[in-house]
Amino acid sequence: MFHPYYKSVIWGGDAIGALKGVDTGTPSTGESWEISAVPGHESVVAEGPLAGRNICELMADYGADFTGRIPAERFGSTFPLLIKLIDAQRDLSVQVHPDDELAAARHDSPGKTEMWYVVDAKPGSHIYSGLQAPLTREEYPACAADGTIMERIGAHEAEAGQFYFIPAGTLHAIGAGTLIAEVQQTSDITYRVYDYGRLDTDGRPRQLHTELAADAIDYRFPNPVEPTAKRFGKTTEGAVCCRYFNVDYIAGGECKAGGDADSFTILMAVGGDAEVAGPDGHTLHMHRGTTAMLAAAAPEHTVKADGALLKITIK
């Protein structure tokens, strides 16, 4: 397991600490970066013989034994995923992320395709994703300026257990009252489109990226990817699957993880505690809200989960 990085933001709260059963030590904790290779925020191993080593050092030392054959061939020496928990006590801004081509040209970075799993949601909360009405590039700047862009974006009532797939280019926002587990490409590039006229802690309007976002938005309508939430009442392989990540939904109970030379395995205990037992008898306890990773060279482990579990690989 890695030490999480807790990020304080104006829209954050205390739900992440409550989920994990810890004091984050961070006011208004909006994000917990569970596993990260983002420069400046590289995750550090929390325990065991590799304690104190960061994820990029492990990549350099172990290569495909750490990440697996497919991530190494597809993404090279970069750890490809950023794993987060997000606590939205207030509405997040309307955003869009660039795809790989645009992000490489502008930022020398991968793009940002992501997926959300709703861990918890208060009654009346929403997830905003995709277009529910047509929007053209010519209309976009005025809609972003006057807030009517909210009339174009799909609004979905949030409920625990939902999955949302957010490809790069999709206009989206996380609504107030939701706690989200996020799996995304290793990228911290966000173009803020609309922020409800809010001010930052210094009393100034938060920065918008209207022009940068104009080239990143996917204006196709209807959306080529259905934004409506999906729920799975039973264990489901490939609940969300794309070239960047594969997320299996484990409804609880016993499953196998690791022992796969093709890919690392990341486990997120989103619905309850879990026990991860190796063939040598060593057992790792995962409190609800925590994340663990098995390197590609690790043997197969047995996982016993008290509630929902996300198993993340690359296929």
ZAMARGU-4260 file (C-alpha; in steps of 0.2 Angstrom, whole numbers, plus 5000, padded with zeros to 4 digits):
<rodrens>
0) 5000/5000/5000 | 5005/5018/4997 | 5004/5034/5008 | 4989/5044/5001 | 4991/5062/4997
5) 4977/5072/5003 | 4972/5088/4994 | 4963/5103/5002 | 4951/5112/4990 | 4937/5124/4992
10) 4923/5111/4988 | 4930/5097/4999 | 4924/5091/5016 | 4927/5077/5028 | 4919/5062/5020
15) 4936/5054/5014 | 4943/5054/5032 | 4926/5046/5038 | 4927/5033/5024 | 4944/5028/5029
20) 4942/5030/5048 | 4957/5042/5049 | 4961/5060/5052 | 4967/5066/5036 | 4975/5082/5044
25) 4970/5092/5029 | 4955/5104/5030 | 4942/5103/5017 | 4949/5087/5010 | 4943/5086/4992
30) 4954/5073/4985 | 4964/5058/4991 | 4977/5053/4978 | 4979/5034/4982 | 4991/5030/4969
35) 5000/5043/4959 | 5015/5045/4947 | 5011/5064/4944 | 5027/5073/4945 | 5029/5081/4963
40) 5016/5069/4970 | 5024/5052/4967 | 5016/5039/4979 | 5028/5032/4992 | 5026/5014/4999
45) 5019/5014/5016 | 5025/4997/5023 | 5036/4982/5020 | 5053/4980/5013 | 5050/4993/5000
50) 5044/5006/5012 | 5050/5024/5008 | 5052/5020/4989 | 5042/5030/4977 | 5032/5023/4963
55) 5044/5030/4949 | 5059/5022/4958 | 5050/5005/4957 | 5046/5008/4939 | 5064/5011/4935
60) 5070/4996/4945 | 5058/4983/4941 | 5050/4988/4924 | 5038/4976/4917 | 5039/4965/4933
65) 5031/4980/4941 | 5018/4986/4929 | 5016/4971/4918 | 5019/4967/4899 | 5004/4977/4892
70) 5006/4993/4901 | 5025/4992/4897 | 5022/4990/4879 | 5008/5002/4878 | 5014/5016/4889
75) 5032/5014/4891 | 5041/5019/4907 | 5027/5030/4913 | 5015/5023/4927 | 4999/5025/4917
80) 4985/5027/4931 | 4981/5040/4944 | 4969/5033/4957 | 4959/5045/4968 | 4944/5047/4980
85) 4935/5063/4978 | 4923/5071/4991 | 4912/5084/4983 | 4903/5094/4997 | 4900/5108/4984
90) 4898/5107/4965 | 4914/5105/4956 | 4917/5116/4941 | 4912/5111/4924 | 4927/5104/4915
95) 4934/5095/4900 | 4951/5086/4898 | 4961/5085/4882 | 4964/5069/4873 | 4982/5061/4870
100) 4985/5070/4854 | 4980/5088/4861 | 4988/5085/4878 | 5005/5079/4869 | 5005/5095/4858
105) 5001/5107/4872 | 5008/5100/4887 | 5020/5085/4883 | 5008/5075/4893 | 4996/5060/4891
110) 4977/5065/4889 | 4964/5062/4903 | 4951/5048/4901 | 4943/5043/4917 | 4929/5034/4926
115) 4919/5037/4941 | 4912/5025/4954 | 4899/5033/4966 | 4904/5027/4983 | 4890/5037/4992
120) 4878/5051/4987 | 4866/5062/4996 | 4848/5063/4991 | 4846/5075/4976 | 4864/5075/4971
125) 4869/5074/4953 | 4883/5069/4941 | 4884/5079/4925 | 4891/5071/4910 | 4890/5072/4891
130) 4878/5083/4881 | 4859/5082/4883 | 4856/5095/4870 | 4867/5100/4855 | 4881/5112/4857
135) 4892/5119/4843 | 4909/5126/4844 | 4902/5143/4839 | 4889/5143/4853 | 4901/5137/4867
140) 4910/5153/4872 | 4894/5162/4876 | 4886/5147/4884 | 4901/5145/4896 | 4901/5164/4900
145) 4883/5165/4905 | 4881/5148/4913 | 4868/5141/4901 | 4881/5128/4897 | 4872/5119/4911
150) 4857/5117/4901 | 4867/5107/4888 | 4875/5095/4899 | 4867/5079/4904 | 4861/5079/4923
155) 4860/5061/4931 | 4854/5058/4948 | 4868/5051/4958 | 4866/5034/4968 | 4879/5024/4976
160) 4885/5009/4965 | 4884/5019/4949 | 4898/5019/4936 | 4902/5033/4924 | 4914/5033/4909
165) 4921/5050/4905 | 4932/5049/4889 | 4943/5064/4885 | 4933/5078/4877 | 4917/5075/4888
170) 4910/5090/4897 | 4907/5084/4915 | 4906/5090/4933 | 4904/5081/4950 | 4889/5087/4959
175) 4888/5092/4978 | 4885/5078/4990 | 4894/5064/4981 | 4909/5053/4986 | 4918/5046/4971
180) 4932/5033/4967 | 4941/5039/4951 | 4952/5029/4939 | 4961/5040/4926 | 4976/5042/4915
185) 4991/5049/4924 | 4988/5067/4919 | 4984/5083/4930 | 4977/5093/4915 | 4960/5101/4918
190) 4952/5114/4908 | 4939/5123/4919 | 4924/5129/4908 | 4912/5136/4921 | 4913/5138/4940
195) 4896/5146/4945 | 4904/5163/4948 | 4913/5157/4963 | 4928/5166/4971 | 4944/5158/4977
200) 4950/5160/4995 | 4958/5177/4990 | 4941/5183/4984 | 4945/5182/4966 | 4936/5173/4952
205) 4944/5156/4949 | 4953/5154/4933 | 4944/5148/4918 | 4951/5140/4902 | 4938/5144/4890
210) 4949/5146/4874 | 4960/5130/4878 | 4944/5120/4881 | 4936/5125/4865 | 4948/5113/4855
215) 4946/5099/4868 | 4927/5097/4869 | 4919/5083/4859 | 4904/5092/4852 | 4896/5076/4844
220) 4878/5074/4848 | 4871/5062/4853 | 4887/5057/4862 | 4896/5042/4855 | 4898/5035/4872
225) 4882/5034/4882 | 4884/5044/4898 | 4870/5037/4908 | 4875/5028/4924 | 4877/5009/4924
230) 4875/4998/4940 | 4879/4980/4942 | 4870/4970/4955 | 4883/4956/4954 | 4901/4953/4951
235) 4905/4960/4933 | 4921/4959/4924 | 4925/4974/4913 | 4912/4985/4921 | 4922/4999/4913
240) 4935/4994/4900 | 4945/5005/4888 | 4963/5005/4882 | 4969/5014/4897 | 4961/5004/4911
245) 4949/4989/4915 | 4938/4990/4930 | 4930/4974/4937 | 4916/4976/4949 | 4917/4963/4964
250) 4900/4963/4973 | 4909/4956/4989 | 4914/4939/4995 | 4930/4930/4988 | 4940/4933/4972
255) 4957/4930/4965 | 4969/4945/4961 | 4987/4946/4954 | 4997/4932/4947 | 4996/4940/4930
260) 5011/4945/4920 | 5001/4955/4908 | 4996/4969/4921 | 4998/4975/4939 | 4982/4974/4949
265) 4975/4988/4960 | 4961/4985/4973 | 4950/4998/4980 | 4939/4993/4995 | 4924/5004/4991
270) 4911/4995/5000 | 4919/4987/5016 | 4935/4980/5023 | 4944/4967/5014 | 4958/4954/5017
275) 4971/4950/5004 | 4981/4934/5007 | 4996/4928/4998 | 5002/4910/4995 | 5015/4913/5009
280) 5001/4916/5022 | 5005/4934/5023 | 4988/4944/5024 | 4985/4963/5021 | 4970/4971/5029
285) 4962/4984/5019 | 4950/4996/5028 | 4936/5003/5018 | 4942/5017/5007 | 4959/5011/5005
290) 4969/5005/4990 | 4982/4992/4987 | 4992/4986/4972 | 5000/4970/4967 | 5014/4970/4955
295) 5013/4960/4939 | 5026/4948/4946 | 5017/4945/4962 | 5009/4928/4964 | 4990/4926/4964
300) 4982/4932/4980 | 4965/4928/4988 | 4954/4942/4992 | 4939/4942/5004 | 4929/4957/5004
305) 4915/4963/5015 | 4907/4974/5002 | 4910/4981/4985 | 4928/4980/4978 | 4935/4988/4962
310) 4949/4977/4954 | 4959/4988/4941 | 4970/4981/4928 | 4975/4985/4910 | 4970/4973/4896
</rodrens>
